[in-house]
Amino acid sequence: MSTVRSSLSDENRDTTAKALQGALVDLIDLSLVGKQAHWNVYGKNFRSLHLQLDEIVVSARNATDLVAERAIAIGVSADGRAGTVAETSSVPKIHDGQISDTEVVSLFIEAYTAIIANMRERIEVTESADPVTQDLLIGITAELEKQSWMFQAELA
């Protein structure tokens, strides 16, 4: 049982907790997939993607911390364990071994599409349950949409 008292009703806290937990695992997995691709990317766009992937990892990790701390602030635990992330993330899986620059771009477009769709659903369900969390999710989603655009522009 949490020692943190939330100003949210139990129902609103539970709704918000579910949204935050989903965001948490997606963001953790995004950072892990980003690092895996960073280490293994090859191709003519290696250098720029290698650097871009590090930016993604830093951004995702920062957002992860904000989401986890928000969960704790409303009196629920944040579950970022490897098994939880592997079981519940909506991020597409990355294969092992080297991955071409074009595969990386396609993978991240797919990943951002999935994460953004889920984040927009989380934004909707937290609108009345917890506008503070909704605001946090809106800011994170804006950054995810910017990163998605940057990958899509690489295929234009």
N, C-alpha and C positions, 0 to 999 in steps of 0.2 A: 504494500500500500504506500502511496506517495505521501510525503510530508509536505509537499507543496500544495497549497490551496489555490484552486483555480476560481476565477470569477465567472467562468462559464458554467452553465447547467451541465448535468451529467450527459444529457443527450447531445448538446452542442460540443462538449469536450470529446465525446466518443466520435462524432462525425469529423471533427477537426483532427483528432489523433489519427484516424484512418487516412485522411488526406495527407497529413505530414509523413506518416510512415511510408506511404506509397512514393511520395516525392523523395524521401530519404534513400530508399533502395535504388530508385532509378538514377539518382545523382551519384551515389557511390559507384554503381555499376558503370555509369558513363565515365567516371574518372578512371576506373580500372581498364575499361576497353580502350580509353584514350591512351593510357600508358602502354598497354600491350601493342597497340598500333604504332605508337611513337618508337618503340624499340625495334619493330619489325618491318616498317615501311621501306619500300625501295621503289625506284623509278625516277623518271626525269624531274618530277616535282618533289623529290625526297626532301630537300632542304626546307622548302617553305612549309610542307606538311608536317615535318618533324617539329618545327617551331610552333606551328598552329596547334598541334596536338598537345604540346606542353601548356599552351594558353588555356585550352579546354580543360585540362586536368586541374589547373589552378582554380579556374572559375567554378568548376563542379565541386571541388573540395571546399571552397569558401561557402558556396550555397549549401552544401551538406551540413556544414557546421551551423549555419543560421537556422536551418530546418530542425536539426536535432535540438538545438538550444531552445527553439520555440516550443517543441514538444515538451521538454522538461519544464519550461516556464508555465505550461498549462496543466502540469501535474501528471504527465504520462511519460513512460520511458521511450527512448529511441533505440530501435533494434537494428544495428548495422553489422551484425554478425555475418560472416561469409556465407553460411548456409541459408540464412534469411534472404540475403541479396540474391543468391543463386536461384532460390525457389520462387521469388516473387517479382523480380525485376522485369520490366517490359522492354529493356534494351536488347536488341538483337545480339546473338552470340557472335564472337569473333573466332575464327579458326586459329589453330596454332601454326607456328612457322611464319615465314615471310609473307607479307601481304603487299600487293602492288598499290601504287599511289591511286590508281583509278578505283580499285576495290575499296580502299580506305574512304575515298570521297563518297562512294555509293553507300557504304556501310553507315557513315555518319549522317548522311541525308535520311536514311531509313531510321536510324536511332533517334534523330531529332524529331522526325515526324511522329514516331510513337510516343516519345516523352512529352512533346508539346500537346498532343491530343489529350493525354492523361492529365497534364498540368491544367489545361483549360477546364476539364471536368472537375478537378480539385478546386479550382477558382470558383466555379459555380456552386459547389456544395458548401463552401465555406463563406459564401456571401452573407447569409444571415446567421450561420452558426458562429462565425468568428471573423469579423472584418479585419482584425489585425493580422491574422494568418492569411487571409485572402490577399491583403496588401503585400505581404512577404512573397506569396506565390506569384502574384502579378509581376513583381520586380524580377524574380528569378526567371519567369517565363519570357519576359522581354529580352533578357540576355540570351536565353536559349534560342529564341527566334532570330536574334542577330547572328548567332553562330551558325544556325541553320542556313540563313541567307548566304553567308560567306561560303559555305560548302556548295550550295546550289549554284552560286556564281562561277564556281570552278568548272562546271559542266556546260555553262552557257556558250 
